[in-house]
Amino acid sequence: MRLQNQLMISEPLTGGRALVLGAGGAVGIAWLAGLAAGLRDAGIDLNEADRIVGTSAGSAVGAVLRTGQDLDRLASPPPRPEAGAASPDFALMAQVFGILGDPAREPAAARRDVGALALAADALPAETHVTRMGRIVGAVDWPDRDLRITTVDVETGERQVWDRASGVPLADAVASSTAVPGAFQPVPIGGRRYMDGAIGFGANADLAAGADVLVLVEPLAHVMPPGPVSGKTVRIGPDAASRQAFGDNLGDLARWPDSYRAGRAQAVEAAEILRPIW
């Protein structure tokens, strides 16, 4: 498989509108989908963005949004993993956050350490995860319009950005971006393995550099500091009702319907914020 070099596909925008969708686990997918569906009903179609950047949960919703699908089909969660599948390793996930949050560690080295943990973890098999994410995405082909999906190489700790020209199946790209260490095995693509795109890079808002208007939607905005942005930026995070709907476990599929409804409800207020610029 020939993979397009990330530097060749990450050129800055020259004006226009950009949408950046961040990480947030299963409940983040549901909330982002509900918010986008509610905004569409209010006359604000986020798919009109000149570029969409999706990371982790945002990669799944970005793919559904960009391929023009009915967002309401994500009102219900996907099937649970089959019986006997590995359960998420919450202790390992806590270790990951500890490594990434250690100011004494060089960032790329920290990401490589996390990659080593991800490779060693007894987690949901990559092929199972690709199949499940394919069902969530609901489309096989990449959209014609600009969609960027981020992931991290477990060995180098470097960011990889997938797009239509990368030669990577859409479901594989989304699965690699959502492969949370301890929950899912790193996804093999082109002889390398990749893990969650938010590892050490947050929402990857820098990939929207050059846009006149940037809408940054982050399910974890209440716990993650904003990264560097430029231009006219609107940052939307979950309101109090949405945070309550999330609960304490971002991977809890039982919280999916409530998170979707909370996103839809929050769209009423979000629409008034976005209307003047969108």
C-alpha positions in Angstrom: 0.0 0.0 0.0 1.4 3.4 -1.0 0.8 5.9 1.8 0.8 9.6 1.1 3.4 11.6 3.2 1.6 13.6 5.9 3.6 16.7 5.0 2.1 16.6 1.5 -1.5 16.6 2.7 -1.4 19.1 5.5 -1.1 22.3 3.6 -2.7 25.3 5.2 -6.0 26.7 4.1 -6.2 30.1 2.5 -9.3 31.5 4.0 -12.7 29.9 4.2 -14.3 27.9 7.0 -12.8 24.9 8.9 -14.4 22.5 11.3 -12.3 20.6 13.9 -13.9 17.8 15.8 -12.1 16.4 18.8 -11.8 13.3 21.0 -14.3 12.0 23.5 -14.8 8.3 23.4 -18.1 6.6 22.6 -20.1 9.3 24.4 -18.2 11.9 22.4 -19.2 10.3 19.1 -22.8 10.4 20.2 -22.7 14.0 21.5 -20.9 15.3 18.4 -23.5 13.5 16.1 -26.4 14.9 18.1 -24.9 18.4 18.1 -24.3 18.3 14.3 -27.8 16.9 13.7 -29.4 19.6 15.8 -27.4 22.4 14.1 -28.4 21.0 10.7 -32.1 21.2 11.8 -31.4 24.8 12.8 -30.1 25.7 9.3 -26.4 25.4 10.1 -24.8 22.6 8.1 -21.3 21.9 9.4 -20.6 19.9 6.2 -20.3 23.3 4.4 -16.9 23.7 6.0 -14.1 23.9 3.5 -12.0 21.5 5.6 -13.0 19.1 8.3 -10.4 17.7 10.7 -11.4 14.7 12.7 -9.6 13.2 15.7 -10.6 10.1 17.6 -14.4 10.5 18.2 -14.3 13.4 15.8 -12.9 11.3 13.0 -16.0 9.0 13.1 -18.5 11.9 13.1 -16.4 13.9 10.6 -16.6 10.9 8.2 -20.4 10.5 8.6 -20.9 14.3 8.2 -18.6 14.6 5.2 -20.2 11.7 3.4 -23.6 13.4 3.7 -25.4 10.8 5.8 -28.3 11.2 8.1 -26.8 11.9 11.5 -29.8 10.6 13.3 -28.7 7.1 12.5 -26.2 7.6 15.3 -28.9 8.2 17.9 -28.4 4.6 19.0 -25.1 2.9 19.9 -23.4 0.3 17.7 -23.5 -3.4 18.8 -21.4 -4.2 21.8 -18.2 -6.2 21.3 -18.8 -10.0 21.1 -18.8 -12.0 24.3 -15.3 -12.8 25.5 -13.7 -9.7 23.9 -11.1 -8.0 26.0 -12.3 -5.3 28.4 -10.8 -1.8 28.5 -7.7 -1.6 30.8 -8.6 1.5 32.8 -5.4 1.2 34.8 -3.3 1.4 31.6 -5.4 4.3 30.4 -4.6 6.2 33.6 -0.9 5.3 33.1 -1.1 6.8 29.6 -2.5 10.1 30.9 0.2 10.1 33.5 3.0 9.7 30.9 1.5 12.3 28.6 1.0 14.8 31.5 4.6 14.5 32.8 6.3 17.8 32.0 9.7 16.1 32.5 9.2 13.8 29.5 10.1 14.9 26.0 6.7 14.8 24.1 7.7 12.5 21.3 9.4 10.1 23.7 6.3 10.1 25.8 4.2 9.2 22.8 6.6 6.4 22.0 6.3 5.1 25.6 2.5 5.2 25.2 2.8 3.3 21.9 4.8 0.6 23.6 2.1 0.2 26.2 -0.6 0.1 23.5 1.2 -2.7 21.6 1.5 -4.8 24.8 -2.0 -4.3 26.0 -4.6 -7.1 26.0 -7.2 -5.1 24.1 -9.9 -5.5 21.5 -8.4 -6.9 18.3 -7.7 -4.3 15.6 -9.7 -6.2 13.0 -12.7 -6.2 15.2 -12.3 -2.5 15.9 -12.0 -1.7 12.2 -15.3 -3.7 11.5 -17.1 -1.8 14.3 -15.9 1.6 13.1 -16.9 0.7 9.6 -20.4 0.2 10.8 -20.4 3.5 12.6 -19.0 5.4 9.6 -21.5 3.7 7.3 -19.6 4.6 4.1 -16.8 2.8 2.2 -15.4 5.6 0.0 -13.8 8.8 1.1 -15.7 11.9 0.3 -14.6 14.1 -2.5 -14.4 17.2 -0.2 -11.5 17.9 2.2 -11.5 15.6 5.2 -8.4 15.0 7.3 -8.2 12.2 9.9 -5.4 12.0 12.4 -3.6 9.2 14.1 -0.2 8.5 15.8 2.5 6.0 14.8 3.1 3.9 17.9 6.9 3.4 17.1 7.9 6.9 16.2 5.3 8.9 18.2 4.8 11.1 15.1 1.4 12.3 13.8 0.0 10.8 10.6 -2.8 12.5 8.7 -5.0 10.5 6.4 -7.1 12.0 3.5 -8.6 10.8 0.3 -5.2 10.7 -1.4 -3.5 8.5 1.3 -4.6 5.2 -0.1 -6.0 4.0 3.2 -9.6 2.6 3.5 -11.9 5.1 5.3 -12.8 2.6 8.0 -9.2 1.8 8.7 -8.3 5.5 9.0 -11.1 6.1 11.5 -10.3 3.0 13.4 -6.6 4.1 13.7 -7.7 7.5 14.9 -10.0 6.0 17.6 -7.6 3.2 18.8 -7.4 4.2 22.4 -4.5 2.5 24.2 -5.8 -0.2 26.6 -9.2 -0.3 24.8 -8.2 -1.2 21.2 -5.0 -2.7 19.7 -3.1 -0.4 17.4 -4.4 -0.6 13.9 -2.0 -1.9 11.2 -1.8 0.1 8.0 0.9 -0.1 5.4 3.2 -2.2 7.6 3.0 0.2 10.6 0.7 0.4 13.6 -1.3 3.4 14.7 -3.1 4.6 17.8 -5.6 7.3 18.9 -4.9 10.6 17.1 -5.4 12.6 20.2 -2.4 11.1 21.9 -0.2 14.1 22.6 -1.8 16.3 19.9 -5.3 17.1 21.3 -7.8 18.1 18.6 -5.1 18.8 16.0 -6.5 22.3 15.4 -3.3 23.4 13.7 -4.4 21.4 10.6 -7.0 24.1 10.1 -4.4 26.9 9.9 -5.2 29.6 7.5 -9.0 29.4 7.8 -10.9 32.7 8.2 -13.3 31.0 10.5 -12.5 28.0 12.7 -15.2 26.1 14.6 -13.6 23.8 17.2 -15.9 21.3 18.8 -14.4 19.3 21.6 -16.3 16.8 23.8 -13.5 17.1 26.3 -13.2 20.9 26.3 -14.0 21.0 30.0 -10.9 18.9 30.9 -8.5 19.7 28.1 -6.8 23.1 27.6 -7.3 24.7 24.2 -4.4 24.4 21.8 -3.0 27.2 19.6 -5.6 28.5 17.1 -5.7 31.4 14.6 -8.3 33.5 12.9 -11.9 33.9 14.2 -12.3 30.8 16.4 -15.4 29.5 18.2 -14.8 26.7 20.7 -17.8 24.6 21.7 -17.6 22.1 24.5 -20.3 20.1 26.3 -22.6 22.1 28.6 -23.5 20.9 32.1 -26.4 18.7 30.9 -24.1 17.1 28.3 -21.4 16.4 30.9 -23.9 14.8 33.1 -25.1 12.6 30.3 -21.5 11.5 29.6 -21.0 10.0 33.1 -17.6 8.9 34.2 -16.8 6.4 31.5 -16.4 7.8 28.1 -16.7 4.3 26.6 -20.0 3.5 28.3 -22.4 2.6 25.4 -25.3 2.7 27.8 -24.7 6.5 27.9 -24.8 6.8 24.1 -28.5 7.7 23.7 -28.5 10.3 26.5 -25.3 11.9 25.1 -26.8 12.1 21.6 -30.0 13.8 23.0 -27.8 16.1 25.0 -25.9 17.2 21.9 -29.1 17.8 20.1 -30.5 19.9 22.9 -27.3 21.9 23.1 -27.5 22.7 19.4 -30.2 25.2 20.1 -27.8 27.5 21.9 -24.8 26.6 19.7 -26.8 27.6 16.6 -27.1 31.2 18.0 -23.4 31.3 18.6 -22.5 30.1 15.1 -25.1 31.8 13.0 -23.3 35.1 12.7 -20.1 33.5 11.4 -21.4 30.4 9.5 
